[in-house]
């Protein structure tokens, strides 16, 4: 069974380290048992491993395990369920055979038996344990790993994921993943249900990688959510002297609890011995009782003195720990905050690029699918095949005034999509002067369409591939090709069919139907009125 843990210590020169699991147990490991080829051992790295006695085997990073899609079988799941009930609890459950009152009486009876522990055994026990308490403690804490190194180690896994996906930063478009993720994956599932064949290997890869990076981001966001916990986990837990003193302070608390129990037991025995001493003052055993009473009294005083020393030591240790914590807290917060912001920015940039790619590739395939086209037609979904059109269709069936919190998020998403998935009027003419005049005039129209003009045919087609061109104003003779050749190439590369206003003579071979044919020397007002007419006729 694979066990979860985190690397608490690792010595690169010796190739040895320590893993701490969820039960705070420390397990040794050596680098020859490291089976991860993606990541090397580092402080704070989350890992999974098999346990053989006191040694960790088959160790890999948790992120690698998730990426490879490991799944536990039913037998392992059952083992985990069984592990949740410890042997101690099972023993307690099985031992509850007698009445509760009888068990209570037996405990009281055992506690009131002073002879169960003799004077010699008590003194021997306290003397032996006191030797452990005499160990010297450092008067100050030396930093083991500096803040920059600790933070770097902590973000190593995230940094590795970012490094492997730098290629996404070259993607031109972006789609706000945190805002669109729910509807994006819903759209993916819905389109898959309509036509499974639109999920190409490339789209499947984009989908799976986006899912993986989404989990990486969620884990990252959880880690940076609480700065105080991050300070403890990222920096303090890596400081050897700090942890030694902290563990010592915890041990001191346990010793104080034990000594208080010894004190109470000695106090009970002393009371009984004093009663025996008063009763046997004239007996032959008087001297022996007197010596025994002195010895017990001395031990009692030693216990009280030891408790006072341990209490003082505990207060000193706590002060030492607090001083160390305060000394580096502000510097850590600054460095951690900068690193967290840097990695968050990179993660979101990659997620936004992945979301854009998945969305665009998905709809490019959907536009080619007969099943999807039929579904849109049967559902009366009008408009370009994209997330904005699909979401608009869904929202039209809802009442925004009675919307739930989740539905309101969809309305907000639609407003966002309107701002990023804009519809355009694209102008492609021969003269830069004409392009500027047409663009300036059309901008005065009160429409939701944006305006984009070109005099270079190649740039126009490249831009048209990535944007939603609803109306194309085109001159019959461009710089290098005529309108007929341009439209042939445009149709080959651009999936959306625009309404076309042609300035000049109509092409002999029509790649598209011409919505409006105007003279080559048509005024800007005539062109603007024609665009207005097309917009209003939708």
MISE-776609 format. One record per residue (C-alpha): x, z, y; residue in three letters. Coordinates in steps of 0.5 Angstrom, whole numbers, padded with zeros to 4 digits, always signed. Layout:
REM residues N
XZYala
...
//
This chain:
REM residues 538
+0000+0000+0000unk
+0003-0002+0007unk
+0004+0004+0012unk
+0003+0003+0019unk
+0009+0007+0024unk
+0013+0006+0030unk
+0021+0006+0030unk
+0023+0012+0033unk
+0031+0011+0033unk
+0035+0005+0031unk
+0043+0005+0031unk
+0045-0002+0031unk
+0052-0001+0029unk
+0050+0003+0023unk
+0044-0001+0021unk
+0040+0005+0020unk
+0034+0008+0023unk
+0028+0013+0023unk
+0020+0011+0023unk
+0015+0016+0025unk
+0008+0015+0022unk
+0001+0017+0024unk
+0002+0024+0021unk
+0008+0025+0025unk
+0012+0024+0019unk
+0019+0021+0020unk
+0022+0016+0015unk
+0029+0014+0014unk
+0030+0006+0013unk
+0036+0001+0013unk
+0037-0006+0016unk
+0037-0009+0009unk
+0030-0007+0008unk
+0028-0011+0014unk
+0024-0017+0012unk
+0022-0019+0019unk
+0025-0026+0021unk
+0021-0026+0027unk
+0023-0020+0031unk
+0029-0015+0030unk
+0028-0007+0029unk
+0028-0004+0036unk
+0026+0003+0039unk
+0018+0003+0040unk
+0017-0003+0036unk
+0010-0002+0031unk
+0012-0004+0024unk
+0008-0004+0017unk
+0012-0002+0011unk
+0012+0001+0004unk
+0014+0008+0002unk
+0019+0009-0004unk
+0020+0017-0004unk
+0023+0018+0003unk
+0025+0011+0004unk
+0022+0005+0008unk
+0022-0001+0004unk
+0019-0009+0006unk
+0019-0007+0013unk
+0016-0012+0018unk
+0013-0012+0025unk
+0006-0011+0026unk
+0005-0017+0030unk
+0008-0021+0025unk
+0004-0018+0020unk
-0002-0020+0024unk
+0000-0027+0026unk
+0001-0029+0018unk
-0006-0027+0017unk
-0005-0021+0012unk
-0011-0019+0009unk
-0012-0012+0004unk
-0015-0013-0002unk
-0021-0009-0005unk
-0016-0005-0009unk
-0012-0003-0003unk
-0018-0001+0001unk
-0021+0004-0004unk
-0014+0007-0004unk
-0014+0008+0004unk
-0021+0011+0003unk
-0018+0016-0002unk
-0012+0017+0002unk
-0017+0020+0008unk
-0019+0026+0003unk
-0013+0030+0002unk
-0011+0034-0004unk
-0011+0040+0000unk
-0019+0039+0002unk
-0021+0037-0005unk
-0018+0043-0008unk
-0021+0047-0003unk
-0028+0044-0004unk
-0027+0045-0012unk
-0025+0052-0011unk
-0032+0054-0008unk
-0035+0056-0014unk
-0037+0064-0012unk
-0041+0066-0007unk
-0039+0066+0001unk
-0040+0074+0001unk
-0035+0075-0005unk
-0030+0070-0002unk
-0030+0074+0005unk
-0030+0081+0001unk
-0024+0079-0003unk
-0020+0076+0003unk
-0021+0083+0007unk
-0019+0087+0001unk
-0013+0083+0000unk
-0011+0084+0008unk
-0012+0092+0007unk
-0007+0092+0001unk
-0001+0095+0005unk
+0003+0095-0001unk
+0003+0088-0003unk
+0009+0087+0002unk
+0014+0093+0001unk
+0019+0095+0007unk
+0025+0092+0004unk
+0021+0085+0003unk
+0019+0085+0010unk
+0025+0087+0013unk
+0029+0082+0009unk
+0024+0076+0011unk
+0024+0078+0018unk
+0032+0078+0018unk
+0032+0072+0015unk
+0028+0068+0019unk
+0031+0071+0025unk
+0038+0068+0024unk
+0034+0061+0025unk
+0032+0064+0032unk
+0039+0065+0034unk
+0041+0058+0035unk
+0044+0056+0042unk
+0040+0052+0046unk
+0042+0047+0051unk
+0042+0049+0059unk
+0040+0042+0061unk
+0038+0035+0058unk
+0042+0029+0058unk
+0038+0022+0058unk
+0040+0018+0052unk
+0037+0011+0053unk
+0036+0009+0061unk
+0029+0007+0063unk
+0030+0000+0064unk
+0032-0001+0056unk
+0027+0004+0054unk
+0022-0001+0058unk
+0025-0007+0055unk
+0025-0005+0048unk
+0017-0003+0049unk
+0015-0010+0051unk
+0020-0014+0047unk
+0014-0016+0042unk
+0010-0018+0048unk
+0016-0022+0051unk
+0017-0025+0044unk
+0010-0028+0044unk
+0011-0030+0051unk
+0018-0034+0050unk
+0015-0038+0044unk
+0009-0040+0049unk
+0013-0042+0055unk
+0011-0050+0053unk
+0004-0048+0056unk
+0006-0046+0063unk
+0007-0054+0063unk
+0000-0055+0062unk
-0003-0058+0069unk
-0010-0054+0068unk
-0012-0047+0068unk
-0019-0044+0066unk
-0020-0036+0067unk
-0020-0034+0060unk
-0022-0027+0061unk
-0028-0029+0065unk
-0030-0035+0060unk
-0027-0032+0053unk
-0034-0030+0050unk
-0038-0037+0052unk
-0032-0041+0050unk
-0031-0038+0043unk
-0039-0038+0043unk
-0039-0046+0045unk
-0033-0047+0040unk
-0038-0044+0034unk
-0044-0048+0036unk
-0041-0054+0037unk
-0037-0053+0030unk
-0044-0052+0027unk
-0047-0058+0030unk
-0041-0063+0027unk
-0035-0060+0024unk
-0031-0066+0024unk
-0030-0065+0032unk
-0025-0059+0030unk
-0018-0063+0029unk
-0012-0060+0027unk
-0010-0059+0034unk
-0016-0056+0036unk
-0016-0051+0030unk
-0009-0049+0032unk
-0011-0048+0039unk
-0016-0044+0037unk
-0012-0040+0032unk
-0007-0039+0037unk
-0011-0037+0043unk
-0015-0032+0038unk
-0008-0029+0037unk
-0006-0028+0044unk
-0012-0025+0046unk
-0011-0020+0041unk
-0004-0019+0044unk
-0007-0018+0051unk
-0012-0013+0049unk
-0006-0009+0045unk
-0002-0010+0052unk
-0008-0008+0056unk
-0009-0002+0052unk
-0002+0000+0052unk
-0001+0000+0060unk
-0008+0003+0061unk
-0006+0010+0062unk
+0001+0011+0065unk
+0002+0018+0063unk
+0001+0016+0056unk
+0006+0010+0057unk
+0011+0015+0060unk
+0011+0020+0054unk
+0011+0014+0049unk
+0016+0009+0052unk
+0021+0013+0055unk
+0021+0021+0053unk
+0020+0019+0046unk
+0026+0016+0046unk
+0030+0021+0049unk
+0034+0025+0043unk
+0036+0031+0047unk
+0029+0032+0050unk
+0025+0031+0043unk
+0030+0036+0040unk
+0028+0041+0045unk
+0021+0039+0045unk
+0021+0040+0037unk
+0024+0047+0038unk
+0019+0049+0043unk
+0013+0047+0038unk
+0017+0051+0033unk
+0018+0057+0038unk
+0010+0057+0038unk
+0010+0057+0031unk
+0015+0063+0030unk
+0011+0067+0035unk
+0005+0066+0031unk
+0009+0069+0025unk
+0012+0074+0029unk
+0005+0077+0031unk
+0003+0077+0024unk
+0009+0081+0022unk
+0008+0086+0028unk
+0000+0087+0026unk
+0002+0088+0019unk
+0008+0093+0020unk
+0003+0096+0025unk
-0002+0097+0019unk
+0004+0100+0015unk
+0007+0104+0020unk
+0000+0108+0021unk
-0001+0109+0013unk
+0007+0111+0013unk
+0006+0116+0019unk
-0001+0119+0015unk
+0003+0120+0009unk
+0009+0123+0013unk
+0004+0128+0016unk
+0001+0130+0009unk
+0008+0131+0005unk
+0012+0134+0011unk
+0013+0140+0006unk
+0014+0136+0000unk
+0021+0134-0004unk
+0020+0127-0001unk
+0020+0129+0006unk
+0027+0126+0007unk
+0026+0120+0004unk
+0019+0119+0008unk
+0023+0120+0014unk
+0028+0115+0013unk
+0023+0110+0011unk
+0019+0111+0017unk
+0025+0110+0022unk
+0027+0104+0018unk
+0020+0101+0019unk
+0020+0103+0026unk
+0027+0100+0028unk
+0024+0094+0024unk
+0018+0094+0029unk
+0022+0095+0035unk
+0026+0089+0033unk
+0020+0084+0032unk
+0017+0086+0039unk
+0024+0085+0042unk
+0025+0078+0038unk
+0018+0076+0040unk
+0020+0078+0048unk
+0026+0074+0047unk
+0023+0068+0044unk
+0017+0068+0049unk
+0023+0068+0054unk
+0026+0062+0051unk
+0020+0058+0050unk
+0018+0059+0058unk
+0026+0057+0059unk
+0025+0051+0054unk
+0018+0049+0058unk
+0021+0049+0065unk
+0027+0045+0062unk
+0022+0040+0059unk
+0018+0040+0066unk
+0024+0039+0070unk
+0027+0033+0066unk
+0020+0030+0066unk
+0019+0030+0073unk
+0026+0028+0075unk
+0025+0021+0072unk
+0017+0020+0072unk
+0017+0016+0079unk
+0023+0012+0077unk
+0019+0010+0071unk
+0013+0009+0074unk
+0016+0004+0079unk
+0020+0000+0073unk
+0014+0000+0068unk
+0009-0002+0073unk
+0014-0008+0075unk
+0015-0010+0068unk
+0008-0009+0066unk
+0005-0013+0072unk
+0010-0019+0070unk
+0008-0019+0063unk
+0001-0019+0065unk
+0002-0025+0070unk
+0005-0029+0064unk
+0000-0027+0059unk
-0006-0029+0063unk
-0002-0035+0065unk
-0001-0037+0058unk
-0008-0035+0056unk
-0011-0039+0062unk
-0007-0045+0060unk
-0009-0044+0053unk
-0017-0044+0055unk
-0016-0050+0059unk
-0013-0054+0053unk
-0018-0051+0048unk
-0024-0053+0052unk
-0022-0060+0054unk
-0020-0062+0047unk
-0026-0059+0044unk
-0031-0063+0049unk
-0026-0069+0049unk
-0028-0069+0041unk
-0035-0067+0042unk
-0036-0073+0047unk
-0034-0078+0041unk
-0039-0074+0036unk
-0046-0078+0034unk
-0048-0071+0032unk
-0047-0068+0039unk
-0050-0073+0043unk
-0056-0073+0039unk
-0056-0065+0040unk
-0056-0066+0047unk
-0061-0071+0047unk
-0066-0068+0043unk
-0065-0061+0047unk
-0066-0065+0054unk
-0059-0063+0056unk
-0057-0068+0062unk
-0050-0069+0065unk
-0043-0069+0063unk
-0041-0066+0056unk
-0037-0060+0058unk
-0038-0052+0058unk
-0041-0053+0065unk
-0047-0057+0063unk
-0048-0053+0056unk
-0048-0047+0060unk
-0053-0049+0065unk
-0057-0051+0060unk
-0057-0044+0057unk
-0058-0041+0064unk
-0064-0045+0065unk
-0068-0042+0060unk
-0067-0035+0063unk
-0069-0031+0069unk
-0064-0029+0073unk
-0068-0023+0076unk
-0069-0020+0070unk
-0062-0021+0067unk
-0058-0016+0063unk
-0051-0014+0065unk
-0048-0019+0060unk
-0053-0025+0062unk
-0051-0023+0069unk
-0044-0025+0067unk
-0046-0031+0065unk
-0049-0033+0072unk
-0042-0031+0075unk
-0039-0035+0070unk
-0043-0041+0072unk
-0041-0040+0079unk
-0034-0040+0077unk
-0034-0046+0073unk
-0038-0050+0079unk
-0032-0048+0083unk
-0026-0051+0078unk
-0030-0056+0074unk
-0032-0060+0081unk
-0035-0067+0081unk
-0032-0072+0085unk
-0033-0078+0089unk
-0026-0082+0088unk
-0024-0088+0093unk
-0019-0093+0090unk
-0018-0098+0096unk
-0012-0103+0098unk
-0011-0100+0105unk
-0009-0093+0106unk
-0012-0093+0113unk
-0019-0095+0110unk
-0018-0090+0105unk
-0017-0085+0110unk
-0023-0087+0114unk
-0028-0087+0108unk
-0026-0080+0106unk
-0027-0078+0113unk
-0034-0081+0113unk
-0036-0079+0106unk
-0034-0071+0107unk
-0039-0071+0113unk
-0045-0072+0107unk
-0048-0065+0105unk
-0047-0066+0098unk
-0043-0062+0092unk
-0038-0067+0091unk
-0031-0067+0093unk
-0027-0073+0096unk
-0021-0076+0093unk
-0018-0082+0095unk
-0012-0087+0092unk
-0008-0093+0094unk
-0004-0093+0088unk
-0008-0095+0081unk
-0004-0091+0076unk
-0005-0085+0080unk
-0012-0086+0081unk
-0013-0087+0073unk
-0008-0081+0071unk
-0012-0076+0076unk
-0019-0079+0073unk
-0017-0077+0066unk
-0017-0070+0068unk
-0023-0069+0073unk
-0030-0071+0073unk
-0031-0077+0077unk
-0038-0078+0078unk
-0038-0084+0084unk
-0032-0089+0084unk
-0032-0093+0090unk
-0027-0099+0089unk
-0024-0105+0092unk
-0024-0112+0088unk
-0017-0113+0090unk
-0012-0107+0089unk
-0004-0107+0090unk
-0002-0109+0083unk
-0009-0111+0080unk
-0016-0113+0081unk
-0022-0109+0080unk
-0024-0112+0073unk
-0017-0110+0070unk
-0017-0103+0073unk
-0024-0102+0070unk
-0022-0104+0064unk
-0016-0099+0064unk
-0020-0094+0067unk
-0026-0094+0061unk
-0020-0094+0056unk
-0017-0088+0058unk
-0023-0084+0062unk
-0029-0082+0058unk
-0034-0080+0063unk
-0038-0086+0066unk
-0038-0086+0074unk
-0043-0090+0078unk
-0039-0095+0081unk
-0040-0098+0089unk
-0036-0104+0089unk
-0033-0107+0095unk
-0032-0115+0095unk
-0034-0120+0089unk
-0037-0118+0083unk
-0032-0118+0077unk
-0033-0124+0072unk
-0033-0119+0066unk
-0036-0112+0067unk
-0033-0106+0063unk
-0038-0102+0067unk
-0045-0104+0070unk
-0044-0104+0078unk
-0049-0099+0081unk
-0048-0102+0088unk
-0044-0109+0091unk
-0042-0109+0098unk
-0038-0114+0102unk
-0031-0112+0103unk
-0031-0111+0110unk
-0037-0106+0110unk
-0037-0101+0115unk
-0036-0093+0113unk
-0043-0092+0115unk
-0046-0097+0110unk
-0041-0094+0104unk
-0043-0087+0106unk
-0051-0089+0106unk
-0050-0092+0099unk
-0046-0086+0096unk
-0052-0082+0099unk
-0057-0086+0096unk
-0054-0085+0089unk
-0053-0078+0090unk
-0061-0077+0091unk
-0063-0082+0086unk
-0060-0077+0080unk
//
